[in-house]
Amino acid sequence: MINAYYRDTEQYCITRIQTGTPLPENILWLDLVELDDSEDEWLKQECPGFIEDEDALYEIEASSRFFESETGFHIRSIFPHQAGHEFRSINVAFNLRDDQLVTLQDEPTALFRLMRNYLKLQHIKARTPIDILIALFDNKVQFLADTLEEVYESLEATSQHALSDEDTDVDELLKNITLQEDINGKVRLNLLDSQRCLRYLLKNCRHKLDDGQVDQVRDILRDIDSLTPHTGFLFDKINFLMDATMGFINLEQNNIIKIFSVAAVMFLPPTLIASIYGMNFRVMPELTASWGYPMALILMLASALGTYWFFKRKGWL
């Protein structure tokens, strides 16, 4: 899928490009999503030198993620995408040229779709490729901030539920805590990645930015600096909730084991009495007495009740 944002006389338009059709003039942003073979061949002819190898999207070393070539500046970044409870990081390649921004997503990303809608409805005034690039990272950081708020609210509800007097579903607690830990970790990774990208933009593309754009980038970096410690706080909260939940599990297991231990001890005296009268000695006066059997039953019951009363008085039950 190929989308183009371009200037047509005095109006800015966004449209989807079909393979084989000529590109509009004055394109500011060429957005490429999940290219098939025919689109890939078309791209190499219409936009040469953008990305030679798709595997380069997944490289993690700085030299492969930030570099300059004859076609402009290249940035490899990750963007968050959330569908239901699933939170994933999508690889995106940026090529900032003199008069054009080219992006390639290995999967459709909600933030890019939202950006296209904003441009279509003129909610964002982007007049240069740099404006679009900065707006994308600004929306990304805003989305990450909203996600952190949702993680905090979810963890707060989990902690309230864990500390309430209601029956606690430990499996659900562990599942939710693990999910929030995964989301928080990916948010932190996206924040650090955005920080690296924007610092590279300030350092190497400073001549392409006007004073207003520099201030925008610095504002986004300040937002990232304020959000990054918050992810650390959430990690601490997640670890506390995980330890507390595991403590609840241990307490529940200990209570069960205590019940079995008390039951075993309660029945030790009756077992001792039954063992004595189960002996086959010739001289045992109670064996021939008519009251021997009821006496043995009463002794066994009394010993069990006596043990139970002793444990109850000590507060062990």
C-alpha positions in Angstrom: 0.0 0.0 0.0 1.4 3.4 -1.0 0.0 6.7 0.3 1.2 10.2 -0.8 0.8 13.5 0.8 1.4 16.3 -1.7 0.7 20.0 -2.5 -1.7 20.6 -5.4 -1.6 24.3 -6.2 -2.6 25.9 -2.8 -4.2 22.8 -1.4 -2.6 19.9 0.4 -4.0 16.4 -0.5 -3.4 12.8 0.6 -4.2 9.9 -1.7 -3.4 6.3 -2.3 -1.1 5.5 -5.2 -1.7 2.5 -7.5 1.3 0.7 -8.9 2.2 1.8 -12.4 0.7 5.3 -12.1 2.9 8.3 -12.1 3.6 10.0 -8.8 2.0 13.4 -8.2 4.3 16.4 -8.2 5.4 18.2 -5.0 5.1 15.1 -2.8 6.0 15.9 0.8 5.4 12.4 2.3 5.4 9.0 0.6 4.2 6.4 3.1 4.8 2.8 2.2 3.1 -0.1 4.0 3.8 -3.9 3.5 4.9 -3.6 -0.1 4.4 -6.6 -2.4 6.8 -7.6 -5.1 5.3 -5.4 -7.8 5.2 -2.4 -5.5 8.8 -3.1 -4.4 10.0 -3.1 -8.0 8.0 0.1 -8.7 9.5 1.7 -5.6 13.1 1.0 -6.8 12.4 2.8 -10.0 10.4 5.8 -8.6 12.3 6.2 -5.4 15.8 4.7 -5.8 18.2 4.4 -2.9 15.6 4.4 -0.2 16.2 1.0 1.3 18.3 -1.7 -0.2 17.5 -4.6 2.1 14.3 -5.0 4.1 16.3 -6.9 6.7 18.0 -3.6 7.6 14.8 -2.6 9.3 15.6 -5.1 12.1 19.2 -4.1 12.7 19.9 -2.7 16.2 23.4 -1.2 15.9 23.5 2.6 15.6 25.4 2.6 12.3 22.5 0.7 10.7 19.7 2.8 12.3 21.1 6.3 11.8 23.2 7.2 8.7 23.4 9.5 5.8 23.6 8.6 2.1 23.4 10.4 -1.2 19.5 10.2 -0.9 19.4 12.0 2.5 19.3 11.0 6.1 18.1 7.5 7.1 16.5 6.7 10.5 15.2 3.4 11.6 12.7 3.6 14.5 10.1 1.6 16.2 6.5 2.7 16.7 3.9 1.3 19.1 0.8 -0.4 17.9 -2.0 -1.7 20.2 -4.8 -4.0 19.2 -6.9 -5.0 22.1 -4.6 -6.2 24.9 -1.8 -6.8 22.4 0.9 -4.2 22.4 3.6 -4.5 19.8 6.5 -2.5 18.4 6.5 -2.0 14.6 9.7 -1.2 12.7 9.6 1.9 10.5 12.3 3.2 8.1 12.5 7.0 7.5 14.4 8.6 4.6 14.5 12.4 5.0 15.3 13.9 1.6 15.7 17.5 0.6 12.1 18.0 -0.3 10.4 14.7 0.7 10.0 12.3 3.5 9.7 8.6 2.6 8.6 6.0 5.3 8.3 2.3 5.2 6.3 0.2 7.7 6.7 -3.5 7.9 3.1 -3.7 9.3 0.3 -1.1 9.3 0.6 1.2 12.3 -2.3 3.0 13.9 -0.3 6.1 14.5 0.5 6.5 10.8 -3.1 5.9 9.9 -4.1 8.6 12.4 -1.5 10.9 11.0 -2.9 10.5 7.5 -6.3 11.3 8.8 -5.1 14.4 10.6 -3.4 15.6 7.4 -6.5 14.8 5.3 -8.8 16.8 7.7 -6.2 19.6 8.1 -5.9 19.0 11.9 -2.2 19.2 11.5 -0.6 21.9 9.3 2.5 20.2 7.7 4.2 22.2 5.1 7.6 20.5 5.0 8.8 16.9 5.3 10.4 17.9 8.7 7.0 19.0 10.0 5.6 15.5 9.2 8.5 13.8 10.8 8.3 15.8 14.0 4.5 15.4 14.1 4.9 11.6 13.9 7.2 11.5 16.8 5.1 14.0 18.8 2.0 11.8 18.3 4.1 8.7 19.2 5.2 10.3 22.6 1.7 11.4 23.3 0.4 7.9 22.7 3.1 6.4 24.9 2.2 8.9 27.7 -1.5 7.8 27.5 -0.4 4.2 27.6 1.6 4.7 30.7 -1.5 6.3 32.3 -3.5 3.3 31.4 -0.8 1.0 32.8 -0.8 2.9 36.1 -4.7 2.8 36.3 -4.7 -0.9 35.7 -2.0 -1.5 38.3 -3.9 0.7 40.8 -7.1 -1.3 40.2 -5.1 -4.6 40.6 -3.6 -3.4 43.9 -7.0 -2.4 45.3 -8.4 -5.7 44.3 -5.5 -7.6 45.9 -5.9 -5.7 49.2 -9.7 -5.9 49.3 -11.7 -8.4 51.5 -13.2 -10.0 48.4 -12.0 -13.4 47.1 -8.9 -12.8 45.0 -8.4 -14.6 41.8 -4.7 -15.0 41.9 -4.4 -16.3 38.3 -6.1 -13.1 37.0 -3.9 -10.9 39.1 -0.7 -12.6 37.8 -1.9 -12.4 34.2 -2.7 -8.7 34.5 0.5 -7.9 36.2 2.5 -9.7 33.6 0.6 -8.0 30.8 1.2 -4.5 32.3 4.9 -5.4 32.8 5.2 -6.3 29.1 3.5 -3.1 28.0 5.6 -0.9 30.3 8.8 -2.5 29.0 7.8 -1.8 25.4 6.8 1.7 26.2 10.2 2.3 27.8 11.9 0.8 24.7 9.9 3.1 22.4 10.7 6.2 24.6 14.5 5.4 24.5 14.3 4.8 20.7 12.5 8.1 20.2 15.1 9.9 22.3 17.9 8.5 20.1 16.1 9.4 16.9 15.3 13.0 17.9 18.8 13.6 19.2 20.2 12.4 15.9 17.8 14.7 14.2 19.0 17.7 16.2 22.7 16.8 15.9 22.9 15.9 12.2 19.9 17.6 10.6 20.2 20.9 12.4 20.6 22.8 9.2 17.3 21.6 7.9 15.4 22.8 11.0 14.1 26.3 11.7 14.0 27.7 15.2 10.3 26.7 15.7 11.1 23.1 14.7 14.1 23.0 17.0 11.9 24.1 19.9 9.3 21.4 19.0 12.0 18.7 19.0 13.4 19.9 22.3 9.8 20.0 23.8 9.3 16.3 22.8 12.7 15.4 24.3 11.7 17.1 27.6 8.5 15.1 27.5 10.5 11.9 27.0 12.8 12.8 29.9 9.8 13.2 32.2 8.2 10.0 31.1 11.3 7.7 31.3 11.6 7.9 35.1 7.8 7.1 35.3 8.4 3.8 33.6 11.0 3.0 36.3 8.4 3.8 39.0 5.9 1.5 37.3 8.5 -1.3 37.2 8.9 -0.9 40.9 5.2 -1.0 41.4 4.9 -4.1 39.2 7.6 -5.8 41.2 5.9 -5.0 44.5 2.5 -6.3 43.2 4.2 -9.5 41.9 5.9 -10.1 45.2 2.6 -9.4 47.1 0.7 -11.8 44.8 3.3 -14.5 45.3 3.1 -13.8 49.0 -0.7 -14.4 48.8 -0.1 -17.7 47.1 2.4 -18.7 49.7 0.0 -17.8 52.5 -2.8 -19.7 50.9 -0.6 -22.8 50.5 0.6 -22.4 54.1 -3.0 -22.3 55.3 -3.8 -25.5 53.4 -0.6 -27.2 54.7 -1.5 -26.0 58.3 -4.9 -27.6 58.0 -3.5 -30.9 57.0 -0.8 -30.7 59.7 -3.4 -30.0 62.4 -5.7 -32.8 61.1 -2.7 -35.2 61.2 -1.8 -34.2 64.8 -5.4 -34.4 65.9 -5.7 -38.0 64.8 -2.4 -39.1 66.3 -3.8 -39.9 69.8 -6.8 -41.8 68.4 -4.4 -43.7 66.1 -2.3 -44.6 69.2 -5.3 -45.9 71.1 -6.5 -47.9 68.1 -3.0 -49.3 67.7 -2.8 -50.4 71.3 -6.1 -52.3 71.2 -5.1 -53.7 67.8 -2.4 -55.7 69.5 -2.9 -59.5 69.7 -1.6 -60.1 73.2 -3.3 -62.8 75.2 -3.7 -60.8 78.4 -5.6 -57.6 77.7 -8.4 -57.2 80.2 -10.5 -54.8 78.1 -10.8 -57.3 75.2 -13.2 -59.5 77.2 -15.1 -56.7 78.9 -18.4 -55.6 77.5 -17.5 -52.0 78.0 -14.1 -52.3 76.3 -15.2 -51.3 72.8 -17.3 -48.2 73.9 -14.4 -47.2 76.1 -11.9 -47.3 73.3 -14.2 -45.2 71.1 -14.7 -42.6 73.8 -11.0 -42.4 74.4 -10.3 -41.9 70.8 -13.0 -39.1 70.5 -11.8 -37.4 73.7 -8.2 -37.4 72.6 -9.1 -35.9 69.2 -11.3 -33.2 70.8 -8.7 -32.5 73.5 -6.0 -31.9 70.8 -8.4 -29.6 68.9 -9.2 -27.6 72.0 -5.5 -27.2 72.8 -4.7 -25.9 69.3 -7.7 -23.5 69.4 -6.7 -22.1 72.8 -3.1 -21.5 71.6 -4.5 -19.7 68.6 -2.9 -22.0 66.1 -6.2 -22.5 64.2 
